[in-house]
Amino acid sequence: MKFRNLILVAITITPLFAHADDKLFSKQLVACMNRANGVTPDRLNCMAAETDAQKKLLTTNYARLMKLTEPERKAQLENAQRAWIKWRDANCGFYEDPANGTGAEIEASSCLLNTTAVRANELRDLADEKARSAAQ
């Protein structure tokens, strides 16, 4: 792997672990990444498994928020979520630059994981706020 790609991998993975303390990601991801010991395919597998878990969490949080949203605003939420998915896929797809080899795969996977986890938490927070407002 080129030195440039090693630097890109280090820069890309650093935010992943920075969020681990914030409970953005599972403990399983941190353990998996430690076991991967810098092996790119293993790291990609770790990120893919966590991305799948975050997508499930995002779906659960979206469904909960949808149930708590006023009927006249449900279409707006649905449109926002569809636009967000389109943006996420396009944005993270841009990271996968064929000229950067495996570094680009790591960057794209990290983007997908980070972006999905942040959105899952955002939807959870919005649903929590709506639930609190409804309880008052």
Accessible surface in RSA format (square Angstrom, percent):
REM  Atomic radii and reference values for relative SASA: ProtOr
REM  Chains: A
REM  Algorithm: Lee & Richards
REM  Probe-radius: 1.40
REM  Slices: 20
REM RES _ NUM      All-atoms   Total-Side   Main-Chain    Non-polar    All polar
REM                ABS   REL    ABS   REL    ABS   REL    ABS   REL    ABS   REL
RES MET A   1   115.54  59.8  32.96  21.8  82.59 196.6  48.34  41.1  67.20  89.0
RES LYS A   2   146.02  71.2 136.29  83.6   9.73  23.2  95.18  85.7  50.84  54.1
RES PHE A   3   150.42  75.3 141.81  87.8   8.60  22.4 142.86  86.6   7.56  21.6
RES ARG A   4   135.61  56.9 130.63  66.6   4.98  11.9  64.36  88.0  71.24  43.2
RES ASN A   5    13.64   9.4  13.64  13.2   0.00   0.0   0.00   0.0  13.64  13.2
RES LEU A   6    93.91  52.3  89.16  63.8   4.75  12.0  89.31  62.7   4.60  12.4
RES ILE A   7    76.30  43.4  74.60  55.6   1.70   4.1  76.28  54.9   0.01   0.0
RES LEU A   8    39.04  21.7  39.04  27.9   0.01   0.0  39.04  27.4   0.01   0.0
RES VAL A   9    17.31  11.4  17.31  15.7   0.00   0.0  17.31  15.0   0.00   0.0
RES ALA A  10    58.47  53.8  49.19  75.9   9.28  21.1  57.87  81.5   0.60   1.6
RES ILE A  11   109.80  62.5 104.58  77.9   5.22  12.6 108.53  78.2   1.27   3.4
RES THR A  12    19.92  14.2  13.37  13.6   6.55  15.6  13.26  17.8   6.66  10.1
RES ILE A  13     8.35   4.7   8.35   6.2   0.00   0.0   8.35   6.0   0.00   0.0
RES THR A  14    87.78  62.4  81.79  82.9   5.98  14.3  65.71  88.3  22.07  33.4
RES PRO A  15    56.94  41.5  52.97  48.3   3.97  14.4  56.94  47.0   0.00   0.0
RES LEU A  16     1.49   0.8   0.83   0.6   0.66   1.7   0.83   0.6   0.66   1.8
RES PHE A  17    62.60  31.3  55.81  34.6   6.79  17.7  56.11  34.0   6.49  18.6
RES ALA A  18    62.60  57.6  40.37  62.3  22.24  50.6  52.43  73.8  10.18  27.0
RES HIS A  19    57.40  31.4  57.40  39.9   0.00   0.0  35.50  36.6  21.90  25.5
RES ALA A  20    22.85  21.0   9.77  15.1  13.08  29.8   9.92  14.0  12.93  34.2
RES ASP A  21   126.63  88.7 101.14 100.7  25.49  60.3  31.52  74.2  95.12  94.9
RES ASP A  22   103.02  72.2  73.66  73.3  29.37  69.4  27.19  64.0  75.83  75.6
RES LYS A  23   169.78  82.8 146.60  90.0  23.18  55.2 107.03  96.3  62.75  66.8
RES LEU A  24    19.81  11.0  14.49  10.4   5.32  13.4  15.58  10.9   4.23  11.4
RES PHE A  25    11.85   5.9   0.11   0.1  11.74  30.5   2.19   1.3   9.66  27.7
RES SER A  26    36.71  31.0  24.84  33.1  11.88  27.4  34.48  73.4   2.23   3.1
RES LYS A  27   173.72  84.7 165.85 101.8   7.87  18.7 111.23 100.1  62.49  66.6
RES GLN A  28   131.89  73.8 126.46  92.4   5.43  12.9  65.68 139.8  66.21  50.2
RES LEU A  29     4.83   2.7   1.54   1.1   3.29   8.3   4.82   3.4   0.01   0.0
RES VAL A  30    44.33  29.2  44.33  40.1   0.00   0.0  44.33  38.5   0.00   0.0
RES ALA A  31    42.74  39.3  36.91  57.0   5.82  13.2  41.97  59.1   0.76   2.0
RES CYS A  32    31.23  23.6  30.62  34.1   0.62   1.4   6.55  16.6  24.68  26.6
RES MET A  33     2.70   1.4   0.15   0.1   2.55   6.1   0.34   0.3   2.36   3.1
RES ASN A  34   102.41  70.6  82.19  79.4  20.22  48.7  29.61  71.3  72.80  70.4
RES ARG A  35   173.62  72.9 143.38  73.1  30.23  72.0  82.02 112.1  91.60  55.5
RES ALA A  36     4.21   3.9   0.19   0.3   4.02   9.1   3.14   4.4   1.07   2.8
RES ASN A  37   128.88  88.9 106.70 103.1  22.19  53.4  21.58  51.9 107.30 103.7
RES GLY A  38    48.18  59.4   0.00   N/A  48.18  59.4  23.18  63.6  25.01  56.0
RES VAL A  39    73.41  48.3  68.51  62.0   4.90  11.8  73.41  63.8   0.00   0.0
RES THR A  40    16.79  11.9  13.88  14.1   2.91   6.9   7.95  10.7   8.84  13.4
RES PRO A  41    83.14  60.6  80.24  73.1   2.90  10.5  82.67  68.3   0.46   2.9
RES ASP A  42    63.02  44.1  61.13  60.8   1.89   4.5  11.41  26.8  51.62  51.5
RES ARG A  43    41.11  17.3  41.11  21.0   0.00   0.0   1.89   2.6  39.22  23.8
RES LEU A  44    32.70  18.2  29.76  21.3   2.94   7.4  29.95  21.0   2.75   7.4
RES ASN A  45    99.88  68.9  93.94  90.8   5.95  14.3  25.66  61.8  74.22  71.7
RES CYS A  46     5.22   4.0   1.86   2.1   3.37   7.9   1.30   3.3   3.92   4.2
RES MET A  47     0.46   0.2   0.34   0.2   0.12   0.3   0.46   0.4   0.00   0.0
RES ALA A  48    55.19  50.7  47.46  73.2   7.73  17.6  54.65  77.0   0.54   1.4
RES ALA A  49    65.33  60.1  51.96  80.2  13.37  30.4  58.53  82.4   6.80  18.0
RES GLU A  50     9.45   5.4   6.62   5.0   2.83   6.7   2.72   5.3   6.74   5.5
RES THR A  51     7.21   5.1   7.21   7.3   0.00   0.0   5.24   7.0   1.96   3.0
RES ASP A  52    79.79  55.9  77.59  77.2   2.21   5.2  18.42  43.3  61.37  61.2
RES ALA A  53    50.30  46.2  40.81  63.0   9.48  21.6  44.93  63.3   5.37  14.2
RES GLN A  54     9.01   5.0   8.81   6.4   0.21   0.5   0.21   0.4   8.81   6.7
RES LYS A  55    78.15  38.1  77.53  47.6   0.61   1.5  37.77  34.0  40.37  43.0
RES LYS A  56   149.03  72.7 143.90  88.3   5.13  12.2  93.93  84.5  55.10  58.7
RES LEU A  57    78.17  43.5  74.69  53.4   3.48   8.7  77.55  54.5   0.62   1.7
RES LEU A  58    14.80   8.2  14.80  10.6   0.00   0.0  14.80  10.4   0.00   0.0
RES THR A  59    85.31  60.7  83.80  85.0   1.51   3.6  62.62  84.1  22.69  34.3
RES THR A  60    84.84  60.3  78.37  79.5   6.46  15.4  57.16  76.8  27.67  41.8
RES ASN A  61     9.71   6.7   9.67   9.3   0.04   0.1   0.04   0.1   9.67   9.3
RES TYR A  62    44.70  20.9  44.70  25.4   0.00   0.0  39.56  29.7   5.14   6.3
RES ALA A  63    46.10  42.4  41.35  63.8   4.75  10.8  45.39  63.9   0.71   1.9
RES ARG A  64    86.05  36.1  82.60  42.1   3.45   8.2  44.45  60.8  41.60  25.2
RES LEU A  65     4.88   2.7   4.88   3.5   0.00   0.0   4.88   3.4   0.00   0.0
RES MET A  66    33.68  17.4  33.68  22.3   0.00   0.0  32.96  28.0   0.72   1.0
RES LYS A  67   168.72  82.3 141.81  87.0  26.91  64.1  86.94  78.3  81.78  87.1
RES LEU A  68    63.15  35.2  43.06  30.8  20.09  50.5  46.79  32.9  16.36  44.0
RES THR A  69     9.01   6.4   4.74   4.8   4.27  10.2   3.97   5.3   5.04   7.6
RES GLU A  70    70.44  40.4  65.67  49.7   4.77  11.4  40.37  78.1  30.07  24.5
RES PRO A  71   110.57  80.6  94.53  86.2  16.05  58.3  95.31  78.7  15.26  94.8
RES GLU A  72   140.46  80.6 103.38  78.2  37.08  88.3  68.61 132.7  71.85  58.7
RES ARG A  73   112.14  47.1 111.23  56.7   0.90   2.2  32.84  44.9  79.30  48.1
RES LYS A  74    68.70  33.5  68.33  41.9   0.37   0.9  41.99  37.8  26.71  28.5
RES ALA A  75    67.30  61.9  60.23  92.9   7.07  16.1  65.42  92.1   1.88   5.0
RES GLN A  76   107.21  59.9 100.53  73.5   6.68  15.9  40.45  86.1  66.76  50.6
RES LEU A  77    22.78  12.7  18.58  13.3   4.20  10.6  22.31  15.7   0.47   1.3
RES GLU A  78    63.32  36.4  63.22  47.8   0.11   0.3   7.27  14.1  56.06  45.8
RES ASN A  79    91.45  63.1  85.91  83.0   5.54  13.3  26.88  64.7  64.57  62.4
RES ALA A  80    48.94  45.0  36.54  56.4  12.39  28.2  44.99  63.4   3.95  10.5
RES GLN A  81     8.95   5.0   8.95   6.5   0.00   0.0   8.47  18.0   0.48   0.4
RES ARG A  82   151.24  63.5 144.23  73.5   7.02  16.7  53.89  73.7  97.35  59.0
RES ALA A  83    62.29  57.3  50.69  78.2  11.60  26.4  57.91  81.6   4.38  11.6
RES TRP A  84    34.95  14.0  29.28  14.2   5.67  13.3  27.14  14.5   7.81  12.7
RES ILE A  85    65.24  37.1  65.24  48.6   0.00   0.0  65.24  47.0   0.00   0.0
RES LYS A  86   159.25  77.7 152.25  93.4   7.01  16.7 101.39  91.3  57.86  61.6
RES TRP A  87   132.17  53.0 125.69  60.8   6.48  15.2 109.15  58.2  23.02  37.4
RES ARG A  88    19.98   8.4  19.98  10.2   0.01   0.0   0.01   0.0  19.98  12.1
RES ASP A  89    73.33  51.4  61.18  60.9  12.14  28.7  31.51  74.2  41.82  41.7
RES ALA A  90    70.33  64.7  49.46  76.3  20.86  47.5  62.17  87.6   8.16  21.6
RES ASN A  91    48.08  33.2  40.98  39.6   7.11  17.1   7.95  19.1  40.13  38.8
RES CYS A  92     6.38   4.8   5.92   6.6   0.47   1.1   6.29  15.9   0.10   0.1
RES GLY A  93    44.53  54.9   0.00   N/A  44.53  54.9  31.47  86.4  13.06  29.3
RES PHE A  94   173.51  86.8 157.66  97.7  15.85  41.3 165.87 100.6   7.64  21.9
RES TYR A  95    91.44  42.7  85.49  48.6   5.95  15.5  44.64  33.5  46.79  57.7
RES GLU A  96    92.91  53.3  80.73  61.1  12.18  29.0  21.37  41.3  71.54  58.4
RES ASP A  97    58.51  41.0  55.26  55.0   3.25   7.7  16.21  38.1  42.31  42.2
RES PRO A  98   129.13  94.1  96.85  88.3  32.28 117.3 109.72  90.6  19.40 120.6
RES ALA A  99    85.14  78.3  50.09  77.3  35.04  79.7  62.80  88.4  22.34  59.2
RES ASN A 100    19.49  13.4  18.43  17.8   1.06   2.6   1.06   2.6  18.43  17.8
RES GLY A 101    41.32  51.0   0.00   N/A  41.32  51.0  36.60 100.5   4.71  10.6
RES THR A 102    54.80  39.0  52.31  53.0   2.48   5.9  47.24  63.5   7.55  11.4
RES GLY A 103     0.00   0.0   0.00   N/A   0.00   0.0   0.00   0.0   0.00   0.0
RES ALA A 104     1.45   1.3   1.45   2.2   0.00   0.0   1.45   2.0   0.00   0.0
RES GLU A 105    69.23  39.7  67.47  51.0   1.76   4.2  17.16  33.2  52.07  42.5
RES ILE A 106     0.06   0.0   0.06   0.0   0.00   0.0   0.06   0.0   0.00   0.0
RES GLU A 107    23.90  13.7  22.26  16.8   1.64   3.9   3.91   7.6  19.98  16.3
RES ALA A 108    11.01  10.1   9.25  14.3   1.75   4.0   9.66  13.6   1.34   3.6
RES SER A 109    31.17  26.3  26.22  35.0   4.95  11.4   8.89  18.9  22.29  31.2
RES SER A 110     3.13   2.6   3.13   4.2   0.00   0.0   0.82   1.8   2.30   3.2
RES CYS A 111    15.63  11.8   7.12   7.9   8.51  20.0  11.02  27.9   4.61   5.0
RES LEU A 112    47.17  26.3  47.17  33.7   0.00   0.0  47.17  33.1   0.00   0.0
RES LEU A 113     0.00   0.0   0.00   0.0   0.00   0.0   0.00   0.0   0.00   0.0
RES ASN A 114    25.78  17.8  25.73  24.9   0.05   0.1  18.33  44.1   7.45   7.2
RES THR A 115    22.91  16.3  16.96  17.2   5.95  14.2  11.57  15.5  11.34  17.1
RES THR A 116     0.00   0.0   0.00   0.0   0.00   0.0   0.00   0.0   0.00   0.0
RES ALA A 117     0.00   0.0   0.00   0.0   0.00   0.0   0.00   0.0   0.00   0.0
RES VAL A 118    77.99  51.3  75.95  68.8   2.04   4.9  76.78  66.7   1.20   3.3
RES ARG A 119    23.42   9.8  22.61  11.5   0.81   1.9   1.69   2.3  21.73  13.2
RES ALA A 120     0.00   0.0   0.00   0.0   0.00   0.0   0.00   0.0   0.00   0.0
RES ASN A 121    24.14  16.6  24.01  23.2   0.13   0.3  15.06  36.2   9.09   8.8
RES GLU A 122    78.57  45.1  72.58  54.9   5.99  14.3  27.69  53.6  50.87  41.5
RES LEU A 123     0.00   0.0   0.00   0.0   0.00   0.0   0.00   0.0   0.00   0.0
RES ARG A 124    94.59  39.7  94.59  48.2   0.01   0.0  34.53  47.2  60.07  36.4
RES ASP A 125    73.21  51.3  69.00  68.7   4.21  10.0  27.63  65.0  45.58  45.5
RES LEU A 126    82.77  46.1  81.64  58.4   1.13   2.8  82.30  57.8   0.47   1.3
RES ALA A 127     0.01   0.0   0.01   0.0   0.00   0.0   0.01   0.0   0.00   0.0
RES ASP A 128    41.79  29.3  39.92  39.7   1.87   4.4   8.52  20.1  33.27  33.2
RES GLU A 129    91.00  52.2  91.00  68.8   0.00   0.0  41.74  80.7  49.26  40.2
RES LYS A 130    50.12  24.4  44.90  27.6   5.21  12.4  31.33  28.2  18.79  20.0
RES ALA A 131    33.29  30.6  26.49  40.9   6.81  15.5  28.49  40.1   4.80  12.7
RES ARG A 132   132.81  55.8 129.07  65.8   3.74   8.9  67.36  92.1  65.46  39.7
RES SER A 133    63.88  54.0  48.78  65.1  15.10  34.8  31.33  66.7  32.55  45.6
RES ALA A 134    82.60  75.9  44.13  68.1  38.47  87.5  56.56  79.7  26.04  69.0
RES ALA A 135    91.46  84.1  47.85  73.8  43.61  99.2  59.52  83.8  31.94  84.6
RES GLN A 136   184.67 103.3 119.93  87.6  64.74 154.1  70.61 150.3 114.06  86.5
END  Absolute sums over single chains surface
CHAIN  1 A     8344.9       7177.9       1167.0       5104.5       3240.3
END  Absolute sums over all chains
TOTAL          8344.9       7177.9       1167.0       5104.5       3240.3
